């Protein structure tokens, strides 16, 4: 069992909360753009699988 360093610096909760809020805002902006984008003719149903920059299929994202 590994011991943790008692003097190790812990993340600041305020900074972590700010990062989470910024990420949420970025996702909302991306979702807004993709929801208002024109639909493909005979395209895939549901959200664009590449909306976050990675290809997503059944919840698994991969770079290509």
C-alpha contacts under 8 A as a table, 3 or more apart, distances in Angstrom:
res1	aa1	res2	aa2	distance
4	X	8	X	7.78
5	X	8	X	5.27
11	X	15	X	7.64
11	X	16	X	7.10
12	X	15	X	5.40
12	X	16	X	6.29
13	X	16	X	4.98
13	X	17	X	6.03
14	X	17	X	5.18
14	X	18	X	6.19
15	X	18	X	5.04
15	X	19	X	6.18
16	X	19	X	5.11
16	X	20	X	6.29
17	X	20	X	5.11
17	X	21	X	6.25
18	X	21	X	5.13
18	X	22	X	6.18
19	X	22	X	5.10
19	X	23	X	6.15
20	X	23	X	5.13
20	X	24	X	6.14
21	X	24	X	5.05
21	X	25	X	6.20
22	X	25	X	5.09
22	X	26	X	6.24
23	X	26	X	5.07
23	X	27	X	6.19
24	X	27	X	5.16
24	X	28	X	6.14
25	X	28	X	5.07
25	X	29	X	6.17
26	X	29	X	5.12
26	X	30	X	6.22
27	X	30	X	5.11
27	X	31	X	6.02
27	X	52	X	7.97
28	X	31	X	5.05
28	X	32	X	6.03
29	X	32	X	5.07
29	X	33	X	6.31
30	X	33	X	5.20
30	X	34	X	6.20
30	X	51	X	6.96
30	X	52	X	7.29
31	X	34	X	5.15
31	X	35	X	5.89
31	X	51	X	7.55
32	X	35	X	5.20
32	X	36	X	6.28
33	X	36	X	5.34
33	X	37	X	6.21
34	X	37	X	5.04
34	X	47	X	7.74
34	X	48	X	7.06
34	X	51	X	6.82
35	X	47	X	7.80
39	X	43	X	7.39
40	X	43	X	4.75
40	X	44	X	7.78
44	X	48	X	7.70
47	X	51	X	7.71
48	X	51	X	5.36
49	X	52	X	7.99
49	X	54	X	7.68
49	X	55	X	5.40
49	X	56	X	4.80
49	X	57	X	6.59
50	X	53	X	5.34
50	X	54	X	5.25
50	X	55	X	4.61
50	X	56	X	6.27
51	X	54	X	7.23
51	X	55	X	7.87
52	X	55	X	7.87
54	X	61	X	5.92
54	X	62	X	5.64
54	X	63	X	5.21
54	X	64	X	7.56
55	X	61	X	5.43
55	X	62	X	5.38
55	X	63	X	6.33
55	X	64	X	7.56
56	X	59	X	6.03
56	X	60	X	5.38
56	X	61	X	4.17
56	X	62	X	6.45
57	X	60	X	5.35
57	X	61	X	6.49
